[in-house]
């Protein structure tokens, strides 16, 4: 069972990595409201997506090699990302948006694809971020399941010296 969780964890991590990087770098029309390549046109704007990508690659390597401390660090980091996303996109949908938020929403996400309906002051998060949230949840579930069911990586046994 542990091996299945580990494979699922690496697969979900790889899917998140590819999806997020595609959304950050490729013009996907209304999905990410970008129409030029590359989407991120300055080195400063690329720092965040590059850091997230490197963190996800590190988590994939740690999961593949069963490096538990690094897996925990990656799980905590991805949980922080999930929380940051959730606190940004869900409150205006569930409880309604302020006029200030609605104006920013219109500029940033007004022309993006939505997978949920908006009503009144309840503004639907864009589809791109809903999918990021779902993929992050899959990463968290499978990575934590791997940590709780798996064994640490076997360490190479050093040659033992037998004393006479």
N, CA, C and O of each residue as an XYZ file, in Angstrom:
656
protein
N       0.823     -1.206      0.000
C       0.000      0.000      0.000
C       0.861      1.262      0.000
O       0.545      2.241     -0.675
N       1.956      1.225      0.768
C       2.821      2.400      0.859
C       3.386      2.768     -0.506
O       3.506      3.948     -0.833
N       3.733      1.757     -1.304
C       4.271      2.021     -2.635
C       3.250      2.704     -3.535
O       3.605      3.566     -4.340
N       1.994      2.325     -3.403
C       0.934      2.968     -4.201
C       0.773      4.431     -3.815
O       0.633      5.300     -4.676
N       0.794      4.697     -2.508
C       0.680      6.087     -2.058
C       1.841      6.908     -2.582
O       1.655      8.044     -3.020
N       3.051      6.335     -2.539
C       4.224      7.069     -3.006
C       4.115      7.360     -4.500
O       4.432      8.467     -4.935
N       3.676      6.390     -5.284
C       3.496      6.616     -6.726
C       2.431      7.680     -6.976
O       2.601      8.549     -7.831
N       1.339      7.605     -6.229
C       0.274      8.610     -6.376
C       0.780      9.990     -5.972
O       0.429     10.991     -6.597
N       1.608     10.045     -4.919
C       2.144     11.326     -4.471
C       3.044     11.936     -5.541
O       2.912     13.114     -5.873
N       3.955     11.135     -6.075
C       4.849     11.661     -7.116
C       4.048     12.080     -8.344
O       4.345     13.108     -8.952
N       3.032     11.296     -8.716
C       2.203     11.653     -9.879
C       1.450     12.964     -9.634
O       1.377     13.808    -10.527
N       0.894     13.141     -8.439
C       0.165     14.382     -8.163
C       1.117     15.567     -8.099
O       0.779     16.663     -8.547
N       2.293     15.355     -7.551
C       3.294     16.425     -7.485
C       3.733     16.830     -8.895
O       3.854     18.018     -9.193
N       3.969     15.844     -9.755
C       4.377     16.136    -11.135
C       3.269     16.859    -11.887
O       3.534     17.784    -12.654
N       2.028     16.438    -11.666
C       0.894     17.087    -12.328
C       0.780     18.545    -11.892
O       0.590     19.434    -12.723
N       0.898     18.787    -10.582
C       0.860     20.159    -10.073
C       1.993     20.984    -10.670
O       1.777     22.118    -11.098
N       3.187     20.428    -10.701
C       4.352     21.134    -11.243
C       4.115     21.551    -12.692
O       4.305     22.715    -13.043
N       3.703     20.609    -13.527
C       3.495     20.902    -14.945
C       2.353     21.898    -15.123
O       2.485     22.869    -15.868
N       1.238     21.661    -14.444
C       0.080     22.547    -14.579
C       0.421     23.974    -14.150
O       0.138     24.926    -14.877
N       1.023     24.123    -12.979
C       1.324     25.457    -12.478
C       2.310     26.182    -13.393
O       2.122     27.361    -13.693
N       3.341     25.500    -13.831
C       4.325     26.145    -14.697
C       3.706     26.517    -16.049
O       4.025     27.570    -16.601
N       2.828     25.668    -16.584
C       2.132     26.026    -17.827
C       1.308     27.303    -17.633
O       1.319     28.199    -18.478
N       0.598     27.367    -16.508
C      -0.233     28.550    -16.243
C       0.605     29.810    -16.064
O       0.156     30.904    -16.407
N       1.807     29.669    -15.535
C       2.663     30.828    -15.294
C       3.436     31.279    -16.534
O       3.781     32.456    -16.642
N       3.712     30.377    -17.462
C       4.590     30.711    -18.582
C       3.912     30.751    -19.946
O       4.368     31.467    -20.838
N       2.826     29.992    -20.123
C       2.201     29.900    -21.450
C       0.925     30.730    -21.514
O       0.159     30.771    -20.552
N       0.697     31.389    -22.642
C      -0.571     32.117    -22.803
C      -1.699     31.114    -23.057
O      -1.726     30.454    -24.096
N      -2.618     31.004    -22.117
C      -3.719     30.053    -22.219
C      -5.059     30.764    -22.398
O      -6.108     30.249    -22.012
N      -5.001     31.956    -22.990
C      -6.224     32.710    -23.263
C      -6.978     33.055    -21.994
O      -6.394     33.571    -21.041
N      -8.266     32.773    -21.977
C      -9.110     33.128    -20.838
C      -8.806     32.279    -19.601
O      -9.219     32.640    -18.499
N      -8.094     31.158    -19.760
C      -7.797     30.324    -18.593
C      -6.886     31.070    -17.615
O      -7.107     31.036    -16.404
N      -5.858     31.745    -18.149
C      -4.980     32.527    -17.267
C      -4.967     34.009    -17.661
O      -4.144     34.777    -17.162
N      -5.869     34.406    -18.545
C      -6.004     35.781    -18.999
C      -4.692     36.336    -19.550
O      -4.360     37.503    -19.344
N      -3.960     35.483    -20.249
C      -2.699     35.891    -20.845
C      -2.728     35.565    -22.333
O      -3.272     34.545    -22.755
N      -2.135     36.448    -23.106
C      -2.191     36.266    -24.558
C      -0.836     36.461    -25.229
O      -0.759     36.516    -26.456
N       0.237     36.568    -24.436
C       1.572     36.720    -25.014
C       2.508     35.690    -24.402
O       2.322     35.262    -23.263
N       3.521     35.298    -25.176
C       4.525     34.360    -24.681
C       5.854     35.071    -24.559
O       6.201     35.822    -25.470
N       6.613     34.890    -23.512
C       6.203     34.205    -22.279
C       5.296     35.099    -21.454
O       5.334     36.323    -21.571
N       4.481     34.472    -20.619
C       3.558     35.239    -19.787
C       4.342     36.123    -18.820
O       4.075     37.320    -18.707
N       5.303     35.533    -18.130
C       6.135     36.294    -17.181
C       7.291     36.898    -17.960
O       8.166     36.177    -18.440
N       7.295     38.207    -18.084
C       8.257     38.851    -18.957
C       9.413     39.513    -18.220
O      10.287     40.100    -18.859
N       9.441     39.435    -16.902
C      10.557     40.033    -16.176
C      11.143     39.004    -15.216
O      10.421     38.156    -14.694
N      12.442     39.079    -14.986
C      13.055     38.143    -14.036
C      12.433     38.240    -12.641
O      12.286     37.231    -11.951
N      12.072     39.442    -12.236
C      11.472     39.613    -10.911
C      10.134     38.880    -10.805
O       9.838     38.281     -9.772
N       9.332     38.924    -11.859
C       8.037     38.246    -11.848
C       8.187     36.729    -11.883
O       7.270     36.007    -11.492
N       9.330     36.244    -12.348
C       9.554     34.806    -12.471
C      10.041     34.166    -11.177
O      10.056     32.940    -11.077
N      10.435     34.952    -10.190
C      11.018     34.412     -8.961
C      10.027     33.507     -8.226
O      10.383     32.392     -7.846
N       8.812     33.960     -8.024
C       7.813     33.169     -7.296
C       7.515     31.840     -7.959
O       7.641     30.796     -7.319
N       7.115     31.850     -9.245
C       6.848     30.580     -9.919
C       8.065     29.656     -9.973
O       7.924     28.437     -9.878
N       9.254     30.230    -10.123
C      10.462     29.403    -10.148
C      10.697     28.775     -8.771
O      11.053     27.600     -8.683
N      10.501     29.544     -7.703
C      10.684     29.017     -6.352
C       9.667     27.916     -6.050
O      10.014     26.888     -5.467
N       8.428     28.130     -6.441
C       7.398     27.115     -6.231
C       7.741     25.860     -7.031
O       7.595     24.744     -6.533
N       8.192     26.045     -8.259
C       8.586     24.903     -9.082
C       9.737     24.131     -8.469
O       9.710     22.900     -8.437
N      10.752     24.838     -7.979
C      11.889     24.165     -7.353
C      11.467     23.443     -6.073
O      11.950     22.346     -5.789
N      10.574     24.053     -5.307
C      10.070     23.396     -4.104
C       9.314     22.119     -4.428
O       9.438     21.121     -3.718
N       8.531     22.150     -5.500
C       7.780     20.962     -5.895
C       8.725     19.883     -6.431
O       8.520     18.698     -6.167
N       9.755     20.282     -7.180
C      10.754     19.310     -7.646
C      11.463     18.676     -6.455
O      11.679     17.464     -6.438
N      11.826     19.481     -5.460
C      12.472     18.944     -4.254
C      11.553     17.950     -3.543
O      12.014     16.916     -3.059
N      10.261     18.259     -3.480
C       9.305     17.340     -2.861
C       9.207     16.048     -3.662
O       9.129     14.964     -3.082
N       9.209     16.152     -4.982
C       9.161     14.945     -5.820
C      10.386     14.058     -5.580
O      10.263     12.839     -5.453
N      11.541     14.666     -5.519
C      12.774     13.905     -5.280
C      12.730     13.273     -3.894
O      13.048     12.095     -3.732
N      12.334     14.061     -2.894
C      12.256     13.540     -1.527
C      11.277     12.379     -1.440
O      11.550     11.390     -0.758
N      10.144     12.484     -2.118
C       9.150     11.419     -2.090
C       9.676     10.182     -2.805
O       9.524      9.065     -2.312
N      10.287     10.378     -3.953
C      10.836      9.247     -4.711
C      11.902      8.504     -3.917
O      11.960      7.275     -3.940
N      12.745      9.257     -3.214
C      13.854      8.654     -2.463
C      13.495      8.365     -0.999
O      14.323      7.858     -0.243
N      12.272      8.687     -0.611
C      11.764      8.472      0.745
C      12.596      9.211      1.796
O      12.954      8.648      2.831
N      12.892     10.465      1.515
C      13.615     11.304      2.472
C      12.567     12.028      3.311
O      12.121     13.126      2.978
N      12.192     11.385      4.397
C      11.051     11.831      5.193
C      11.149     13.261      5.721
O      10.164     13.993      5.620
N      12.268     13.700      6.272
C      12.298     15.091      6.770
C      12.033     16.110      5.652
O      11.315     17.089      5.855
N      12.609     15.876      4.493
C      12.377     16.788      3.368
C      10.940     16.684      2.859
O      10.371     17.673      2.397
N      10.357     15.493      2.943
C       8.942     15.345      2.568
C       8.049     16.164      3.492
O       7.104     16.806      3.035
N       8.347     16.144      4.806
C       7.563     16.937      5.757
C       7.697     18.425      5.461
O       6.714     19.166      5.491
N       8.927     18.855      5.176
C       9.139     20.272      4.835
C       8.319     20.623      3.590
O       7.661     21.663      3.553
N       8.358     19.758      2.571
C       7.590     20.003      1.347
C       6.088     20.010      1.601
O       5.361     20.832      1.044
N       5.628     19.093      2.443
C       4.194     19.042      2.757
C       3.761     20.316      3.481
O       2.705     20.872      3.178
N       4.566     20.777      4.430
C       4.245     22.010      5.155
C       4.250     23.205      4.201
O       3.364     24.057      4.266
N       5.241     23.267      3.322
C       5.306     24.357      2.345
C       4.108     24.369      1.414
O       3.537     25.424      1.141
N       3.725     23.190      0.926
C       2.565     23.118      0.029
C       1.264     23.397      0.785
O       0.319     23.943      0.215
N       1.216     23.027      2.056
C       0.043     23.365      2.866
C      -0.057     24.880      3.031
O      -1.148     25.445      2.958
N       1.072     25.529      3.250
C       1.077     26.996      3.333
C       0.585     27.633      2.046
O      -0.169     28.606      2.076
N       1.010     27.088      0.920
C       0.560     27.583     -0.379
C      -0.949     27.369     -0.508
O      -1.662     28.262     -0.966
N      -1.438     26.197     -0.109
C      -2.867     25.894     -0.186
C      -3.661     26.885      0.669
O      -4.690     27.400      0.233
N      -3.181     27.148      1.885
C      -3.860     28.099      2.777
C      -3.875     29.500      2.158
O      -4.909     30.167      2.157
N      -2.734     29.941      1.634
C      -2.663     31.278      1.028
C      -3.649     31.398     -0.131
O      -4.339     32.409     -0.260
N      -3.714     30.373     -0.968
C      -4.670     30.383     -2.079
C      -6.105     30.413     -1.542
O      -6.937     31.197     -1.999
N      -6.376     29.545     -0.565
C      -7.740     29.442     -0.034
C      -8.203     30.746      0.590
O      -9.352     31.150      0.408
N      -7.320     31.406      1.322
C      -7.700     32.665      1.969
C      -7.877     33.804      0.970
O      -8.506     34.815      1.279
N      -7.323     33.638     -0.221
C      -7.446     34.667     -1.245
C      -8.703     34.488     -2.091
O      -9.409     35.459     -2.366
N      -8.985     33.260     -2.501
C     -10.054     33.077     -3.493
C     -11.406     32.673     -2.918
O     -12.429     32.941     -3.549
N     -11.455     32.040     -1.749
C     -12.740     31.532     -1.276
C     -13.570     32.501     -0.435
O     -14.790     32.504     -0.594
N     -13.002     33.319      0.443
C     -13.863     34.224      1.230
C     -14.742     35.144      0.381
O     -15.921     35.297      0.702
N     -14.223     35.770     -0.697
C     -15.118     36.620     -1.492
C     -16.235     35.832     -2.180
O     -17.288     36.383     -2.502
N     -15.997     34.549     -2.399
C     -17.036     33.720     -3.012
C     -18.079     33.311     -1.966
O     -19.282     33.367     -2.223
N     -17.615     32.907     -0.805
C     -18.545     32.412      0.214
C     -19.291     33.528      0.940
O     -20.484     33.394      1.210
N     -18.605     34.629      1.262
C     -19.208     35.674      2.079
C     -19.448     36.981      1.343
O     -19.999     37.921      1.918
N     -19.048     37.056      0.093
C     -19.229     38.276     -0.678
C     -17.987     39.148     -0.650
O     -17.183     39.080      0.280
N     -17.842     39.955     -1.670
C     -16.645     40.782     -1.830
C     -16.947     42.241     -1.523
O     -18.050     42.735     -1.757
N     -15.939     42.908     -0.997
C     -16.050     44.348     -0.784
C     -15.968     45.049     -2.143
O     -15.603     44.431     -3.142
N     -16.306     46.334     -2.176
C     -16.205     47.091     -3.426
C     -14.766     47.145     -3.909
O     -14.506     47.035     -5.107
N     -13.824     47.314     -2.974
C     -12.397     47.353     -3.346
C     -11.963     46.039     -3.970
O     -11.304     46.024     -5.009
N     -12.337     44.929     -3.329
C     -11.953     43.618     -3.862
C     -12.613     43.388     -5.215
O     -11.984     42.862     -6.133
N     -13.872     43.778     -5.341
C     -14.587     43.593     -6.603
C     -13.898     44.347     -7.741
O     -13.836     43.842     -8.862
N     -13.384     45.539     -7.470
C     -12.673     46.312     -8.501
C     -11.376     45.610     -8.890
O     -11.052     45.521    -10.074
N     -10.624     45.105     -7.897
C      -9.396     44.373     -8.191
C      -9.716     43.075     -8.930
O      -9.021     42.713     -9.880
N     -10.754     42.380     -8.502
C     -11.193     41.135     -9.125
C     -11.501     41.367    -10.601
O     -11.107     40.577    -11.459
N     -12.210     42.458    -10.888
C     -12.567     42.760    -12.275
C     -11.321     42.970    -13.133
O     -11.263     42.513    -14.274
N     -10.323     43.664    -12.578
C      -9.068     43.881    -13.319
C      -8.284     42.584    -13.504
O      -7.800     42.303    -14.600
N      -8.157     41.794    -12.438
C      -7.296     40.611    -12.470
C      -7.978     39.381    -13.044
O      -7.369     38.657    -13.832
N      -9.226     39.125    -12.671
C      -9.872     37.867    -13.040
C     -11.205     38.037    -13.756
O     -11.912     37.060    -14.001
N     -11.546     39.270    -14.090
C     -12.847     39.518    -14.713
C     -13.045     38.814    -16.039
O     -14.174     38.467    -16.387
N     -11.983     38.596    -16.782
C     -12.104     37.967    -18.103
C     -11.589     36.532    -18.126
O     -11.319     35.983    -19.194
N     -11.453     35.926    -16.950
C     -10.957     34.550    -16.899
C     -12.113     33.557    -16.886
O     -13.259     33.912    -16.607
N     -11.789     32.321    -17.191
C     -12.768     31.239    -17.190
C     -13.166     30.909    -15.756
O     -12.314     30.772    -14.878
N     -14.454     30.784    -15.534
C     -14.977     30.406    -14.216
C     -15.604     29.024    -14.333
O     -16.229     28.701    -15.343
N     -15.434     28.210    -13.291
C     -16.064     26.896    -13.267
C     -17.210     26.851    -12.255
O     -17.954     25.872    -12.189
N     -17.343     27.918    -11.470
C     -18.421     28.050    -10.500
C     -19.206     29.320    -10.821
O     -18.654     30.255    -11.400
N     -20.473     29.364    -10.457
C     -21.264     30.564    -10.744
C     -20.989     31.690     -9.742
O     -20.698     31.438     -8.572
N     -21.086     32.917    -10.213
C     -21.064     34.090     -9.341
C     -22.503     34.526     -9.130
O     -23.362     34.299     -9.982
N     -22.764     35.159     -7.983
C     -24.087     35.738     -7.760
C     -23.942     36.921     -6.827
O     -23.269     36.842     -5.799
N     -24.571     38.001     -7.191
C     -24.502     39.217     -6.382
C     -23.059     39.620     -6.121
O     -22.271     39.785     -7.052
N     -22.720     39.777     -4.846
C     -21.359     40.154     -4.462
C     -20.447     38.943     -4.263
O     -19.289     39.100     -3.874
N     -20.948     37.759     -4.522
C     -20.189     36.514     -4.356
C     -19.491     36.198     -5.683
O     -20.107     35.714     -6.631
N     -18.194     36.487     -5.717
C     -17.435     36.392     -6.958
C     -16.713     35.053     -7.051
O     -15.919     34.697     -6.181
N     -17.003     34.322     -8.116
C     -16.415     32.996     -8.302
C     -14.913     33.080     -8.557
O     -14.460     33.934     -9.319
N     -14.139     32.195     -7.922
C     -12.717     32.153     -8.241
C     -12.544     31.659     -9.678
O     -13.384     30.927    -10.202
N     -11.447     32.070    -10.297
C     -11.221     31.623    -11.666
C     -10.851     30.146    -11.669
O     -10.335     29.610    -10.688
N     -11.130     29.505    -12.798
C     -10.901     28.080    -12.942
C      -9.457     27.671    -12.702
O      -9.198     26.622    -12.112
N      -8.522     28.487    -13.151
C      -7.109     28.165    -12.978
C      -6.785     27.958    -11.497
O      -6.107     26.993    -11.144
N      -7.263     28.853    -10.631
C      -6.961     28.750     -9.206
C      -7.748     27.636     -8.526
O      -7.256     27.033     -7.572
N      -8.952     27.355     -8.995
C      -9.710     26.222     -8.446
C      -8.945     24.931     -8.706
O      -8.854     24.072     -7.829
N      -8.394     24.793     -9.908
C      -7.631     23.586    -10.233
C      -6.326     23.520     -9.444
O      -5.912     22.436     -9.034
N      -5.676     24.655     -9.228
C      -4.473     24.664     -8.385
C      -4.837     24.171     -6.985
O      -4.114     23.359     -6.408
N      -5.953     24.658     -6.433
C      -6.389     24.223     -5.108
C      -6.637     22.716     -5.076
O      -6.226     22.036     -4.135
N      -7.304     22.197     -6.098
C      -7.595     20.757     -6.148
C      -6.300     19.944     -6.256
O      -6.149     18.925     -5.582
N      -5.377     20.390     -7.096
C      -4.105     19.673     -7.234
C      -3.285     19.747     -5.949
O      -2.662     18.760     -5.557
N      -3.278     20.895     -5.294
C      -2.578     21.012     -4.013
C      -3.176     20.058     -2.984
O      -2.442     19.429     -2.222
N      -4.488     19.949     -2.957
C      -5.133     19.033     -2.022
C      -4.718     17.591     -2.321
O      -4.447     16.821     -1.400
N      -4.668     17.222     -3.601
C      -4.217     15.874     -3.977
C      -2.775     15.645     -3.535
O      -2.446     14.575     -3.022
N      -1.918     16.639     -3.729
C      -0.515     16.531     -3.294
C      -0.454     16.339     -1.785
O       0.277     15.476     -1.299
N      -1.206     17.125     -1.049
C      -1.171     17.027      0.409
C      -1.678     15.676      0.901
O      -1.054     15.063      1.768
N      -2.785     15.211      0.369
C      -3.347     13.930      0.807
C      -2.386     12.784      0.504
O      -2.105     11.963      1.377
N      -1.884     12.723     -0.721
C      -1.026     11.594     -1.096
C       0.341     11.662     -0.418
O       0.901     10.629     -0.051
N       0.883     12.866     -0.249
C       2.188     12.990      0.407
C       2.087     12.623      1.886
O       2.940     11.904      2.404
N       1.066     13.105      2.557
C       0.904     12.779      3.978
C       0.589     11.298      4.155
O       1.085     10.670      5.090
N      -0.229     10.733      3.268
C      -0.488      9.288      3.336
C       0.807      8.498      3.144
O       1.021      7.485      3.810
N       1.663      8.953      2.243
C       2.961      8.303      2.040
C       3.797      8.385      3.312
O       4.415      7.403      3.723
N       3.810      9.549      3.923
C       4.583      9.724      5.158
C       4.058      8.839      6.289
O       4.843      8.308      7.074
N       2.749      8.680      6.375
C       2.166      7.928      7.485
C       2.187      6.418      7.264
O       2.144      5.655      8.230
N       2.251      5.977      6.016
C       2.216      4.541      5.745
C       3.556      3.976      5.291
O       3.780      2.767      5.358
N       4.438      4.841      4.833
C       5.695      4.351      4.269
C       6.795      4.176      5.294
O       6.714      4.642      6.430
N       7.811      3.494      4.847
C       9.013      3.324      5.653
C      10.062      4.287      5.144
O      10.032      4.681      3.978
N      10.998      4.674      6.013
C      12.106      5.513      5.536
C      12.939      4.746      4.519
O      12.880      3.518      4.453
N      13.696      5.463      3.747
C      14.568      4.821      2.762
C      15.582      3.934      3.459
O      16.107      4.275      4.519
N      15.848      2.786      2.843
C      16.871      1.927      3.438
C      18.234      2.597      3.290
O      18.551      3.149      2.236
N      19.025      2.546      4.336
C      20.365      3.131      4.280
C      21.346      2.038      3.927
O      21.191      0.885      4.330
N      22.344      2.412      3.179
C      23.347      1.411      2.824
C      24.082      1.014      4.098
O      24.434      1.848      4.932
N      24.287     -0.237      4.208
C      24.957     -0.735      5.412
C      26.454     -0.645      5.224
O      27.020     -1.148      4.254
N      27.065      0.004      6.171
C      28.517      0.104      6.138
C      29.105     -1.262      6.480
O      28.500     -2.054      7.203
N      30.247     -1.507      5.966
C      30.910     -2.778      6.274
C      31.187     -2.819      7.766
O      31.737     -1.879      8.341
N      30.811     -3.885      8.357
C      31.031     -4.012      9.795
C      32.350     -4.715     10.046
O      32.715     -5.670      9.360
N      33.037     -4.226     11.026
C      34.309     -4.819     11.400
C      34.056     -5.704     12.611
O      33.536     -5.256     13.633
N      34.424     -6.932     12.479
C      34.245     -7.863     13.569
C      35.542     -7.909     14.364
O      36.612     -8.188     13.823
N      35.425     -7.633     15.645
C      36.638     -7.660     16.444
C      36.925     -9.096     16.891
O      36.022     -9.882     17.176
N      38.226     -9.398     16.940
C      38.583    -10.780     17.313
C      38.302    -11.102     18.748
O      38.554    -12.222     19.191
